[in-house]
Amino acid sequence: MQNLDVNRAMKAWPSLAETIFVSHTEKEYRRLVALLDDLIDEIGEDGSHPLASLMEIIGVLIGKYEDEHMPEVAVE
């Protein structure tokens, strides 16, 4: 079963890799922030929206960058 999931992910990943990534530069970080803004506009508070988990993942990726590169933004 797991192999099937990996195969499905490999097929889907090329079309998603330009959108979902760990940012290493300010430019990439800004791209993720813009995507999160668009997702928030679309999803709002609807936790059952099909893209709600994507919004959460993008938020985690943004938080990772901020923790590593913008300590003054990180919540303590």
N, C-alpha and C positions, 0 to 999 in steps of 0.2 A: 504494500500500500504506500509506504513512504517513497519508494522509487517512482511511483506514479505521480506523486506530488512534486518531486524534484523535476521530473520530465515536463510537467505542466508549467512549472516555474521557469524552466529554461526556455520554453517556447514563448512565454509571455514577457520575460525580462527585457529583451531588446527594445520593445516599444515603451518600456517604463524606465529604463536606465537613465534617460536624459532628464527625467522628472524626479525620481526618487534616488537620492544619493547622500553620502556623507560629505558635507561641505568642508573644504580645506582652504578656501579663499573668501575674502570679503564679497567678491562678485557672486560666488556660488551661494553664500549665505543670503545675500539679497534676493537671489532667485527663489530660494526656499521660503523666505518671508513673503514675497509676492504671491507665491503659490498658496501659502497658508491664508493670506488675506482673501484670495479668491475662494478658497474652500469655506472659510468662515461666512463669506457673503452668500454662498450657495446653501450651506448646511445649517448655519445658525446654531440653535440649541438642540436640533433634532438628532438625538443619539441613535436613532434607528435608521438614519439616512445611509444608503449604501456606501457613501464615501466617508462616513464618520471615523472609521478606523484609520483611513489614510490621513485624515486631518490630525489625528492623534500621533501617528508616526512622524509626520512632518514636524509637528510641535516638539517631539523628542529630539529629532535631528537638529532643529534650531537650538534647543536647549543645550545639546552637546557642544555645538560650536561656541555658544555664548559662554559656557563654563570654561572652555579651553582658551578662548581668545578675548573675552570681554568680562573679566572677573567682576567689574563694577556693576554689570547688569545681572549677574547671577544672584539668586535669592539665597540668603544665608539663614 
